[in-house]
Amino acid sequence: MVHDLTGATWRKSTRSGSSECVEVADNLSGVVGVRDSKDATGPVLTFTPTAWRHFVANTKRG
């Protein structure tokens, strides 16, 4: 499924400092976008907000 990411506000983790990493756009309704910060015009992975919350929670637990 292709999602319209118009209006996405991309941000990096504050823990990434000045290094390149992934950016997340979680300000859109019904979709969270994830992209490589080095390739802002490249591909974007999309997740449902629920799937993204589960991913983040599991990552924090290790």
C-alpha distance (Angstrom), angle and dihedral (degrees) to the residues before:
residue distance angle dihedral
M1 . . .
V2 3.79 . .
H3 3.81 116.4 .
D4 3.78 127.2 -156.9
L5 3.81 105.5 -120.2
T6 3.80 94.5 -178.8
G7 3.79 108.0 140.2
A8 3.79 94.3 22.6
T9 3.79 114.0 156.6
W10 3.80 107.7 -148.7
R11 3.81 122.4 -153.1
K12 3.79 138.4 172.8
S13 3.76 125.5 -139.1
T14 3.79 113.3 -91.0
R15 3.81 86.2 -130.6
S16 3.80 91.6 63.7
G17 3.81 92.8 71.1
S18 3.78 111.5 -173.1
S19 3.82 94.6 -26.3
E20 3.78 123.7 110.0
C21 3.77 115.7 -105.9
V22 3.78 139.3 129.9
E23 3.77 126.6 -40.9
V24 3.79 125.0 -147.2
A25 3.79 129.8 -153.2
D26 3.78 109.1 -163.2
N27 3.79 99.8 156.0
L28 3.81 96.7 91.1
S29 3.78 126.4 93.9
G30 3.79 114.2 -104.2
V31 3.80 99.1 -4.6
V32 3.81 140.8 70.0
G33 3.81 117.1 -157.9
V34 3.81 125.3 -152.5
R35 3.81 124.1 -170.5
D36 3.80 141.9 164.3
S37 3.81 108.6 -94.4
K38 3.81 90.3 -143.4
D39 3.82 91.4 59.0
A40 3.79 108.0 41.1
T41 3.80 92.3 168.6
G42 3.79 94.2 46.1
P43 3.77 130.4 95.1
V44 3.80 122.5 -45.8
L45 3.78 126.5 -149.7
T46 3.80 113.5 -144.0
F47 3.78 129.6 -155.5
T48 3.76 135.9 178.3
P49 3.80 111.4 -105.4
T50 3.82 89.5 -112.3
A51 3.80 93.1 52.3
W52 3.81 90.1 47.7
R53 3.83 92.4 50.9
H54 3.81 89.8 50.7
F55 3.82 91.4 48.7
V56 3.82 92.5 50.4
A57 3.81 93.1 45.4
N58 3.82 92.4 49.5
T59 3.80 91.7 46.3
K60 3.81 91.2 52.8
R61 3.80 90.2 51.7
G62 3.80 90.0 52.7
